Amino acid sequence: MQGLTLVFLSFFSLFSQYQLKNTYEFEMVYIEYGNLIHNEDSDGYVKIYDKISKELINEVVFDNFGYDVFNYLAIMGENLFVIVCDTYQSGDLNTLTKYRNSVLLLFDTSGNIQDRYYFEMSSKSVHNHNHHIIVKGKAKEFIFDKDLNIVNEIFVLKEYTGYFSYQFQGEGFINNLKVESILIQYPGNYQIKIIDKSYEFIFSIILHSDVQIVGTRFEDNYLSEVKIFGFGEMILNNSIYQSGSAVSQVGNYQLIITGENGYRKDYFFVIIPDIVYNEGIEQKQLFDGQEFVEPIRVYSNALTMLLDNEVYNSELIFTPGEYRLLFLGINGYELEIMFYILPQVVGLDKGGIYEEVEFVVNGSALLNGKSVSGRIKVDEVGEFRLDLLSEGKIYDSYSFTIKVEDVRQEFEVFEWIAYAKYGFILIAFVGVYFLYRNKKLINK
């Protein structure tokens, strides 16, 4: 049979006596609990007060139909607690101490009972830490978690990041130093000890700093300036680092954080160079393997740039070919990017027909099998093929034609006929002249 929960009525206390067991403070309220004695009977009670105004918010009386004793309060969460109630047989004074059963009452801080768990084992001691409750009897013990489930042990993780807090009642020790509460934010190796009368619980943890590297991410690396935030002694590339200081040099970084009791953890990150090119219009990001037909300039915040093993300072790159650009940073950082300037012809169209044409080849080319480069003029009638070369191989081909237009040809024909006519007239005139002369000589 489950116990009866009574909302407290003011007249009920007129014939009762409060026996305060203990109090406990939460963030917004504080709890008072104990026993309410009346007519040689006992019920448990809980009073909840507003922490600031001290006004009573709620009072709960619990009757387990016996001589009920509220003997322990365990913290089970931010707004949860458990009252351990032992119940004895009611009757005359000689039978009041005969144990009957126990119940765990799970309350919220508003005074509502969320759950309960009955068991039959007279408790010799009760302990509370890590939001668990340990009830020890003569021959055995029960361990309950925050949901009042029985568990085999209190499990604590071995490693934490950022901070470590631990709830306990009794005495707490951090690395053998006694403390009132356990809240650790400094990285290190720690031994935690909880002692409550004859009960002892010991465990060890590693607390890591919650390192935050703030900057522009590019895949797994960082571009431009970064700032590092964290606790502990920080050493960046063998120099003491002040949390929040700006770091901007391109390169490889090793961050060492040291802490309590020989703690050390290494972090590695890379600041990569910002690499852009300009081909006369706007700046764009340069990527490995890109191809260009226009001359380019490359800019970067790397410590040094090497173009085909020579120091490069953003000069114009215009000669067609394959280029290897090496970007250097601190601590041996290297980044290699390959790109290509492709051969180009300006002033010539594929399949074009011209009387004559002048064009410019940037790079190497073959004109009808003959090596050419630079500015070229073609005015000879015929069919032509221009092969642009890249790395000794044909990259692109242009076919074009040089011929005289039909109008020019017809003009030349008419011009020839005109010359022929004048010649015929001249010949005829000469012939007539000689005939006349010969006739005149005969008459003589």
Secondary structure, DSSP 8 states (H G I E B T S, - for coil): ---EEEE--GGGGGG-EEEEEEEEE-SSEEEEEEEEEETTEEEEEEEEEETTT--EEEEEEEE-SSEEEEEEEEEEETTEEEEEEEEE--SSTTTTT-EEEEEEEEEETTS-EEEEEEE----SEEEEETTEEEEE-SS-EEEE-TTS-B-SS----SEEES-EEE-BSSEEEETTEEESSEEE-S-EEEEEEEEETTEEEEEEEEEE---EEEEEEETTEEEEEEEEE-SSEEEETTEE--TT-EE--SEEEEEEEE-BTT-EEEEEEEEE--EEEESSS-EEE--TTEEESS-BEEEE-SSEEEETTEE--S--B-S-EEEEEEEE-BTT-EEEEEEEE--EEES--TTEEESSEEEEEEEEEEETTEEEEEEEEE-SSEEEEEEEEETTEEEEEEEEEE---HHHHHHHHHHHHHHHHHHHHHHHHHHHHHHHHHHHHHH-
